[in-house]
Amino acid sequence: MHASPKTAAIVPAPALQALAAAIEQVNALVLGKPREVRLAFTALLAGGHLLVEDLPGLGKTTLARALAATLGLEFQRMQFTADLLPSDILGVSVYDQNDRGFRFHPGPLFTQLLLADEINRAPPRTQSALLEAMAEHQVSVDGISHRLPAPFFVIATQNPVDLSGTFPLPDSQMDRFLLRISMGYPDSEAERAMLAGRDRRLMINETLPRLGAEDVLALQKAVENVHASDALLDYVQRLLAASRRQPGVRVGLSPRAGLALLRGARAHALLQGRAHVLPDDVQALFVAVAAHRLVVEAESGGGGAAAQALLAAVAVD
């Protein structure tokens, strides 16, 4: 990561070096997935959340644990099941005889990095318990709002919906995830290194943090100062407008999707050591931002294909 003088003005050089070391460490734990690791860091620094959709056993949990260990964040893992209740996530108010009143007992949601494992195995009512937390970084229980720790980052894993016992996430829930990615199978070299190497869980347990919670918050603040030119905003607007008239797309991208794309592009630029956004940043993220937000016709090939078609159809200038 090579910082320009303008980047150094918004992020001190030691912080950028520590960020580069953190990315390198996660890549050493999650082998053969540099793009997915970069996108995970992008979602975190942009203040968003990450949805990882793939088959079991492809490294989704390893990615979450490696991020938490490397960034020094409080970590909780929740296994979502069909009988999970909202109170199991949020917490409950219990009557305290000594105080003669109800006292709130926080649930596992009150952490800095939450791994919501197999989120689509929980029923819609339980899925919706995360909506306020992901959007507002707070939860309301019995009419009282409780702030969540900062930073607050959700990595949710999702099995393909054709697997038995899954409930598709509603559009409102999908929209709370800044990015959706798939891990995919590792290449042969990475797979051989995993087979020949040590257990990744043991390696993660021995991992020393490269950053801390305060460093992450400072980097998130710095992302807000990454410059996006008028020409770049025009390009984002053209992509949004094109999505609303794209053949095969029933519902295009909302203004909130545009804000998410721009926020992610700023974070991506910072990860590249730049204090300004380029069209390359938008293009690197567009499919991961747009595919799960586009509502497409069944025969159109899915949101990913529609997003790729939009990128190809809309000129940069």
C-alpha positions as CSV (number, residue, x, y, z in Angstrom):
1,M,0.0,0.0,0.0
2,H,1.7,3.2,-1.2
3,A,0.2,6.4,0.4
4,S,0.2,9.6,-1.6
5,P,0.9,12.9,0.2
6,K,-2.8,13.7,0.2
7,T,-3.6,10.3,1.8
8,A,-1.0,11.0,4.5
9,A,-2.9,14.2,5.3
10,I,-6.1,12.2,6.3
11,V,-4.4,9.0,7.6
12,P,-1.0,9.0,9.4
13,A,1.6,6.8,7.7
14,P,2.0,4.4,10.6
15,A,-1.8,3.8,10.5
16,L,-1.6,3.0,6.8
17,Q,1.3,0.7,7.5
18,A,-0.6,-1.1,10.2
19,L,-3.6,-1.5,8.0
20,A,-1.4,-3.0,5.2
21,A,0.1,-5.4,7.8
22,A,-3.4,-6.4,9.0
23,I,-4.5,-7.2,5.4
24,E,-1.4,-9.2,4.9
25,Q,-2.0,-11.2,8.1
26,V,-5.6,-12.0,7.1
27,N,-4.4,-13.1,3.7
28,A,-2.0,-15.5,5.4
29,L,-4.8,-17.0,7.4
30,V,-7.4,-17.1,4.6
31,L,-5.3,-18.5,1.7
32,G,-5.9,-17.7,-1.9
33,K,-8.7,-15.1,-1.4
34,P,-7.1,-11.6,-1.7
35,R,-10.1,-10.1,-3.4
36,E,-12.5,-11.4,-0.8
37,V,-10.3,-10.2,2.0
38,R,-10.0,-6.8,0.4
39,L,-13.8,-6.5,0.1
40,A,-14.2,-7.5,3.7
41,F,-11.9,-4.7,4.8
42,T,-13.7,-2.4,2.5
43,A,-17.1,-3.2,4.1
44,L,-15.7,-2.7,7.6
45,L,-13.9,0.7,6.8
46,A,-17.0,1.9,5.0
47,G,-19.1,1.3,8.2
48,G,-21.2,-1.3,6.5
49,H,-21.9,-5.0,6.9
50,L,-20.9,-8.1,4.8
51,L,-23.0,-11.0,3.6
52,V,-21.0,-14.1,2.5
53,E,-23.1,-16.5,0.5
54,D,-21.6,-19.9,-0.3
55,L,-21.6,-23.6,0.4
56,P,-20.5,-24.8,3.9
57,G,-16.8,-25.4,4.4
58,L,-15.3,-22.8,2.1
59,G,-13.8,-20.4,4.7
60,K,-16.6,-18.1,5.7
61,T,-16.1,-18.6,9.4
62,T,-12.3,-18.5,9.0
63,L,-12.6,-15.1,7.4
64,A,-14.7,-13.6,10.2
65,R,-12.4,-15.1,13.0
66,A,-9.3,-13.9,11.2
67,L,-10.6,-10.4,10.9
68,A,-11.6,-10.2,14.6
69,A,-8.3,-11.5,15.8
70,T,-6.2,-9.3,13.5
71,L,-8.2,-6.2,14.3
72,G,-8.4,-6.8,18.1
73,L,-12.2,-6.7,18.1
74,E,-14.6,-8.3,20.5
75,F,-16.1,-11.3,18.7
76,Q,-19.3,-13.3,19.0
77,R,-20.5,-16.1,16.8
78,M,-24.2,-17.0,16.6
79,Q,-25.5,-20.1,14.9
80,F,-28.9,-19.2,13.4
81,T,-31.5,-22.0,13.6
82,A,-35.2,-22.4,12.9
83,D,-36.0,-22.1,16.6
84,L,-33.9,-19.0,17.4
85,L,-35.9,-16.2,18.9
86,P,-35.2,-12.4,18.6
87,S,-34.5,-12.2,22.4
88,D,-31.8,-14.8,21.9
89,I,-30.0,-12.2,19.8
90,L,-30.9,-8.9,21.4
91,G,-31.1,-9.9,25.0
92,V,-33.9,-9.7,27.6
93,S,-35.1,-7.5,30.5
94,V,-35.2,-9.5,33.7
95,Y,-36.9,-8.4,36.9
96,D,-34.3,-7.6,39.6
97,Q,-35.8,-8.0,43.1
98,N,-33.0,-6.0,44.7
99,D,-33.6,-3.0,42.5
100,R,-37.4,-3.7,42.2
101,G,-37.2,-3.1,38.5
102,F,-36.3,-4.7,35.2
103,R,-32.6,-4.9,34.2
104,F,-31.5,-5.4,30.6
105,H,-29.2,-8.4,30.0
106,P,-27.5,-7.8,26.6
107,G,-27.5,-10.7,24.1
108,P,-24.6,-11.8,21.9
109,L,-25.4,-8.9,19.5
110,F,-23.6,-6.6,21.8
111,T,-20.1,-7.1,20.4
112,Q,-17.9,-5.4,17.9
113,L,-17.8,-8.2,15.2
114,L,-20.8,-10.5,15.1
115,L,-20.7,-13.6,12.9
116,A,-24.3,-14.4,12.1
117,D,-23.7,-17.9,10.9
118,E,-26.2,-19.4,8.4
119,I,-28.5,-16.4,8.9
120,N,-31.1,-17.7,6.4
121,R,-31.8,-20.8,8.6
122,A,-33.6,-18.5,11.0
123,P,-37.3,-17.5,10.4
124,P,-38.0,-14.0,9.1
125,R,-39.0,-12.6,12.6
126,T,-35.6,-13.5,14.0
127,Q,-33.8,-12.2,10.9
128,S,-35.6,-8.8,11.2
129,A,-34.3,-8.5,14.8
130,L,-31.0,-7.4,13.2
131,L,-32.5,-4.6,11.1
132,E,-32.4,-1.8,13.6
133,A,-29.0,-2.9,14.9
134,M,-27.4,-2.9,11.4
135,A,-28.9,0.4,10.4
136,E,-28.8,2.4,13.6
137,H,-26.1,0.6,15.7
138,Q,-28.7,0.3,18.5
139,V,-31.5,-1.9,19.6
140,S,-34.8,-1.2,21.2
141,V,-36.1,-3.5,23.9
142,D,-39.2,-2.7,25.9
143,G,-39.2,0.8,24.5
144,I,-35.7,1.6,25.6
145,S,-32.8,2.0,23.2
146,H,-29.4,0.5,23.9
147,R,-26.3,1.5,21.9
148,L,-24.1,-1.2,20.5
149,P,-20.3,-1.2,20.9
150,A,-18.2,0.7,18.3
151,P,-17.2,-0.3,15.8
152,F,-20.1,-2.7,15.1
153,F,-19.6,-5.0,12.1
154,V,-21.9,-7.9,11.1
155,I,-20.6,-10.7,8.9
156,A,-23.5,-12.9,8.0
157,T,-23.1,-16.2,6.2
158,Q,-25.8,-17.6,4.0
159,N,-26.3,-21.0,2.4
160,P,-27.7,-21.1,-1.1
161,V,-31.5,-20.9,-0.9
162,D,-31.9,-24.2,-2.7
163,L,-30.5,-26.0,0.4
164,S,-33.1,-27.5,2.7
165,G,-34.3,-25.6,5.7
166,T,-33.5,-22.1,4.5
167,F,-35.6,-18.9,4.5
168,P,-34.7,-16.3,1.8
169,L,-33.7,-13.0,3.3
170,P,-36.3,-10.2,2.6
171,D,-35.2,-7.3,0.4
172,S,-35.2,-4.9,3.4
173,Q,-32.7,-7.2,5.2
174,M,-30.5,-7.7,2.1
175,D,-30.3,-3.9,1.7
176,R,-28.6,-3.6,5.1
177,F,-25.6,-5.4,3.8
178,L,-23.1,-3.1,2.0
179,L,-21.5,-6.0,0.1
180,R,-22.4,-9.6,-0.8
181,I,-19.5,-11.9,-1.8
182,S,-18.9,-15.6,-2.4
183,M,-15.7,-17.3,-1.2
184,G,-15.7,-20.1,-3.8
185,Y,-13.3,-23.0,-3.9
186,P,-9.6,-22.2,-3.4
187,D,-7.2,-22.7,-6.2
188,S,-5.0,-25.8,-6.2
189,E,-2.0,-24.1,-4.7
190,A,-3.9,-22.5,-1.8
191,E,-5.8,-25.8,-1.2
192,R,-2.5,-27.7,-1.1
193,A,-1.0,-25.2,1.4
194,M,-4.1,-25.7,3.6
195,L,-3.8,-29.5,3.5
196,A,-0.1,-29.4,4.3
197,G,-0.3,-26.6,6.9
198,R,-1.5,-26.2,10.4
199,D,-5.1,-26.0,11.5
200,R,-6.4,-22.5,10.7
201,R,-8.2,-22.3,14.0
202,L,-5.0,-22.9,15.9
203,M,-3.3,-20.2,13.8
204,I,-6.0,-17.7,14.5
205,N,-5.9,-18.4,18.2
206,E,-2.2,-17.5,18.2
207,T,-2.7,-14.4,16.1
208,L,-1.7,-11.0,17.6
209,P,-3.7,-7.9,16.7
210,R,-2.3,-5.6,14.1
211,L,-4.9,-2.9,14.9
212,G,-7.3,-2.0,17.6
213,A,-10.9,-0.8,17.9
214,E,-9.8,2.8,18.1
215,D,-7.7,2.4,15.0
216,V,-10.6,1.0,13.1
217,L,-12.8,3.9,14.2
218,A,-10.1,6.4,13.1
219,L,-9.9,4.7,9.7
220,Q,-13.7,4.8,9.3
221,K,-13.6,8.5,10.0
222,A,-10.8,9.0,7.5
223,V,-12.9,7.3,4.8
224,E,-15.4,10.2,5.0
225,N,-12.6,12.6,3.9
226,V,-11.7,10.7,0.7
227,H,-12.6,12.9,-2.2
228,A,-15.2,12.0,-4.9
229,S,-15.2,14.4,-7.8
230,D,-18.3,15.7,-9.6
231,A,-17.3,13.5,-12.6
232,L,-17.2,10.4,-10.3
233,L,-20.6,11.3,-8.9
234,D,-22.0,11.6,-12.5
235,Y,-20.7,8.1,-13.2
236,V,-22.5,6.7,-10.1
237,Q,-25.7,8.5,-11.1
238,R,-25.5,7.0,-14.6
239,L,-25.2,3.5,-13.2
240,L,-28.2,4.1,-10.9
241,A,-30.3,5.5,-13.7
242,A,-29.4,2.7,-16.1
243,S,-30.3,0.1,-13.5
244,R,-33.9,1.4,-13.4
245,R,-34.4,0.9,-17.1
246,Q,-32.3,-2.2,-17.6
247,P,-34.2,-4.9,-19.5
248,G,-35.0,-7.8,-17.2
249,V,-34.7,-5.7,-14.0
250,R,-38.0,-5.2,-12.2
251,V,-36.6,-3.0,-9.5
252,G,-33.4,-0.9,-10.0
253,L,-31.0,0.6,-7.5
254,S,-32.3,3.0,-4.9
255,P,-30.6,6.3,-3.8
256,R,-29.5,4.4,-0.7
257,A,-27.7,1.8,-2.9
258,G,-25.9,4.8,-4.6
259,L,-24.8,6.1,-1.2
260,A,-23.6,2.6,-0.3
261,L,-21.7,2.3,-3.5
262,L,-20.0,5.7,-3.0
263,R,-19.2,4.9,0.7
264,G,-17.6,1.6,-0.4
265,A,-15.7,3.2,-3.2
266,R,-14.2,5.7,-0.7
267,A,-13.1,2.9,1.6
268,H,-11.7,1.0,-1.4
269,A,-9.7,4.0,-2.5
270,L,-8.2,4.4,1.0
271,L,-7.2,0.7,1.0
272,Q,-5.3,1.5,-2.3
273,G,-3.5,4.4,-0.6
274,R,-5.4,7.1,-2.3
275,A,-7.3,10.1,-1.0
276,H,-9.6,10.3,-4.0
277,V,-12.0,7.9,-5.7
278,L,-11.4,6.6,-9.2
279,P,-13.9,4.8,-11.5
280,D,-11.8,1.7,-10.9
281,D,-13.0,1.7,-7.2
282,V,-16.6,1.9,-8.3
283,Q,-16.2,-0.9,-10.8
284,A,-14.3,-3.1,-8.3
285,L,-17.3,-3.0,-6.0
286,F,-20.3,-2.5,-8.2
287,V,-21.3,-6.2,-8.5
288,A,-20.8,-6.8,-4.8
289,V,-22.9,-3.8,-4.0
290,A,-25.6,-4.1,-6.6
291,A,-26.3,-7.8,-7.3
292,H,-28.2,-8.5,-4.1
293,R,-30.2,-5.2,-4.4
294,L,-31.4,-5.7,-8.0
295,V,-34.8,-7.4,-8.4
296,V,-34.6,-9.2,-11.7
297,E,-36.9,-11.4,-13.8
298,A,-36.4,-15.1,-13.3
299,E,-35.1,-15.7,-16.8
300,S,-32.6,-12.8,-16.8
301,G,-29.7,-14.8,-15.1
302,G,-29.7,-13.3,-11.7
303,G,-28.6,-10.0,-10.1
304,G,-24.9,-10.7,-10.7
305,A,-25.4,-11.0,-14.5
306,A,-27.6,-7.9,-14.5
307,A,-24.9,-5.9,-12.6
308,Q,-22.2,-7.1,-14.9
309,A,-24.3,-6.0,-17.9
310,L,-24.8,-2.6,-16.3
311,L,-21.1,-2.1,-15.9
312,A,-20.4,-3.0,-19.5
313,A,-23.2,-0.7,-20.8
314,V,-22.5,2.5,-18.8
315,A,-19.5,4.5,-20.0
316,V,-17.2,6.1,-17.5
317,D,-17.4,9.5,-19.2
